């Protein structure tokens, strides 16, 4: 049997609570940012600082910076709720790679949008791009799962992804043009690309097969 190409070679399964490590890092950065306000400017993603000061680390660090308590609270709650279940199935190394790669490329694509639209004064921050990738991954890994919105309304996980995608598209083009909405969509796109390239999985086919039965 032929060995898989290098970018599809699976990691040996390990589990070391990567979700909790990510949450801890986010909390530490958030607390430090309250004592040292300039830290957010160093870590958030901005066209000007990347181009003129070569702060390339911002493509990674932006996803660990949050503007206020509700921002970090809901992002970390989503990471906790969806991330742990994915990590248990995939293993911590695969989960971390997925999270960081999707977060990184969500930032890269958002940076390109900022650059070409002349939005040089905007600082992108937050784990939302990576979190939307996690939501996408949850719907692919557990396509038959049902999520209760507000604890009341049952919604199949794949349908929830579709709803979020529609909401973000509408918000992007009709809700004031906040480019952060596009970052969320890039999170979905990066997750889809990761499944196709790294895992050889076709998410749309998985969802289609689920609803056929």
N, C-alpha and C positions, 0 to 999 in steps of 0.2 A: 504494500500500500504506500503510495506516494506521501511524503511529508507535506504539510501545508506550507505555503509560502511564508516568509518570515513575519509578515505583518498579520498573519492569521494564527500564529502559533499560540496556543492557550497558555496561560500562566498555571503553575501548580496551585491548587486551591489552598488558600489561607484565609483566615478570618481574624482580623485584629481591630474591629470596630472603627473602621475608617470614617464612618459617618460622624461618630462622636468626636473624632480628631478634627475633622473639618469644622464642626460646630464650635469646638473649643477655640480653634484658630480665629474664626470669625468673631467670636465674642471678645477674645483678647484684643484683636485689632480695633474692634468697636470701642472698647473701654479706653484703650490708649489714645484713640482719636478724640475722645472727649477731653483728655488732659492735654493733648498736643494737636490742636486743630490743623496745623500745617501738614500733619501726617496724611490726611485724606488727599491733599493736593499732590503729595509724592506718590501715592499708591493708586489713585483713581486714574482712569484712562482719558487722556486729553491729546488732541491732535498736536497742539503747539508744543507741549512738553516732550512728546515723542520725537517730533521732527527737529526741533531746535536744540533740545537738551539731550536727546538720545536716551530717554528714560524708557528703554524697551521693556523693562520689567513690568511696566504697567499693563501689558497684555495679559499677564497672569494675576497680578496683585489686585486689579480692579474688582475682581469677583469676591474679594475678602473685605471690601470696604462698604459700609452702609451709612446712609445719611441720618437716620433717626431710629428710635427704638422700634416703632411699628414695622419699619423696613426690614430690620434684621430679624425681628420676632417671627414674622410670617414666612420669611424665606427659610429660616432655620426650622420652623415647624413643618413646612413642606418637605425639607430635606430629611427630617427625622421620620416623618410619616411614610414617605415613598422610598427613601434611600436605604433604610435598614433592610427592607424586604428584598430589594434588588441585590444588595451586598451579600446577603445570606445565600442567594442562589448563585451569583456570579463569582463570589470570592472578593476579598478586599482589593487585591491588586488590579483586577479587571475593572472593578467599580471606580477606583481612583483614577485609572487611566481614562476611562470614559468621562468622568466628571471634569478632569483638568483639560483634556483635549477639546471637549465640547465647549467648556467655558472659554478656553483660549481662542478658538476659532469664532465663537460668537462675538468676542471682543474684536478680533481682526476684521470681521465683516462689518461690524458696527463702526469701527474706525474708518473703514473705507467710505461708508455712508457719510459720516461726519466730514471727512476730508473733501469729498466731491460736492457736498452741499454747503461747504464753507462754515460749518458749525465748529469753529475753533475754540469757542468760549465755553463749550459744554464738557463737563467731567462725567464720564460714565462710571458708575459704581454699583455694586450689588451682585449677588449670586443668582439673579433671576434668569440669566441666559443659561447657566448650568442647571438651574432648577427646572426650567422648562424641558431641558434635555432629559432630566431624571423622570419627569412626568411622562414624557414620550416613551422612555425605556420601560417604565412601569406598565404602560398600556400594551407594550409588545411582549414583555416577559409574563404578564398576567392578563392576557386579553379577555378573559372571562370575568375578571374582577368587576365588582360594582362599587362605586364610590358614592357615598351619601352627602350631597351638597347641603350645608347647614344642618347635617345630621338627619335630614328628612327626605330629600328628593334623591331617589336612586338613579344613578347614571352609569352605564357601562364605561369602563376606562377608555376604550378607543373613541367613544362618542364624546367624552369629556375633552380629549385632545382636539377633536374637530371643533368643538364649541369654543375652546380657548383660542384656536387658530383664527376662527371667524371673528371673535371679539377683538383680538389683537389687530387683525387687518382693518376692521371698521375703525378702531381707535386710532390706528396709524394714519389713515387717509381722511377720516372725518372727525377726529377728536382733537384737533389742534396740532397734528403733525409731530407729536413727541416721538423722537427716534428710538427711545427706550422700548417702545412697542415692537419696533423692528428687531431689536435685540432678542426679544422673546421668541419671535418667529425664527430668527437665526438659530436659537437653541433647538427648536424642533428640526430645522434643516440639518444642523450638525449631528444631531442624534440619528436621524435617518441615514446620513452618509456614513456614520460610524458603524451602524448595523450592516450596511451594504458592503463596506470595504473591509472592516476588521472581522466581522462575524459571518459574512456571507448570507445574511438573513434579509428577507424581503418583508418589511413590516406591513405594507399594504396587503400583501397576500395573506399574511397571518390573520389580519383583521377580517378580510374578505371571507376566508375559510370559516372563521368563527361565526359570522352572521349567516352563513349558508346553512349551518347545522341547526 
